[in-house]
Amino acid sequence: MGRTTAVIHTGKGRNTTIHLYWNQGSYIWNNTGDTARLQTPANKVVDTCARITVSGRARVAC
């Protein structure tokens, strides 16, 4: 199975082939940890990622 990279943004922006935007205007992630699920339109889970902190900024990375 092939692999690709997708960068998922919770903020506002315009979707491209790599960058996908959720277009939320407020904070999504909490400060104690979250898990993101990437799933198909049929709700099949493709991947999960835990919230991590990098250089003082919270981000989710797989």
Backbone torsions as a table, in degrees:
resi	resn	phi	psi	omega
1	MET	NA	134.7	-179.2
2	GLY	-73.1	161.6	179.1
3	ARG	-121.4	150.8	175.2
4	THR	-146.0	170.7	178.6
5	THR	-113.9	136.6	173.1
6	ALA	-133.5	134.0	176.2
7	VAL	-107.1	117.0	-177.5
8	ILE	-100.3	122.0	179.8
9	HIS	-108.3	134.3	176.4
10	THR	-82.1	-19.8	-179.3
11	GLY	-81.1	-169.7	-176.7
12	LYS	-87.6	146.4	178.6
13	GLY	173.1	-177.0	-179.0
14	ARG	-109.3	127.2	-179.2
15	ASN	-62.0	140.7	170.8
16	THR	-127.2	-173.6	179.7
17	THR	-67.9	-24.1	-178.9
18	ILE	-109.4	-38.2	-176.9
19	HIS	-98.9	122.3	179.2
20	LEU	-118.4	134.5	-174.1
21	TYR	-115.1	136.8	178.9
22	TRP	-87.2	-17.6	176.8
23	ASN	60.2	37.9	176.0
24	GLN	-87.2	142.2	-179.8
25	GLY	-97.8	-1.6	179.5
26	SER	-132.5	172.0	-177.9
27	TYR	-64.4	142.5	179.9
28	ILE	-107.8	-45.0	-173.5
29	TRP	-86.9	143.4	176.0
30	ASN	-92.2	175.5	-174.6
31	ASN	-88.0	-4.2	-176.4
32	THR	-105.3	-5.3	178.0
33	GLY	122.2	143.0	178.8
34	ASP	-144.0	164.2	172.7
35	THR	-125.8	131.0	177.8
36	ALA	-98.9	143.2	175.3
37	ARG	-118.2	128.8	172.6
38	LEU	-99.5	121.0	-176.4
39	GLN	-137.4	158.5	179.6
40	THR	-77.7	167.8	175.7
41	PRO	-58.9	-21.8	177.7
42	ALA	-89.5	13.1	177.8
43	ASN	67.9	20.7	174.3
44	LYS	-81.7	124.0	-179.0
45	VAL	-73.6	124.5	-179.5
46	VAL	-95.8	-37.5	-178.4
47	ASP	-160.4	157.2	172.6
48	THR	-131.6	150.3	-178.5
49	CYS	-141.3	141.4	176.8
50	ALA	-94.1	149.8	177.2
51	ARG	-69.0	136.4	177.2
52	ILE	-132.4	162.7	176.2
53	THR	-113.2	127.4	179.4
54	VAL	-123.8	117.8	177.9
55	SER	50.9	44.4	177.3
56	GLY	81.7	-3.9	179.7
57	ARG	-113.1	134.3	177.8
58	ALA	-79.6	138.1	174.9
59	ARG	-156.8	159.8	177.4
60	VAL	-107.2	128.6	180.0
61	ALA	-138.9	142.1	178.3
62	CYS	-109.1	NA	NA
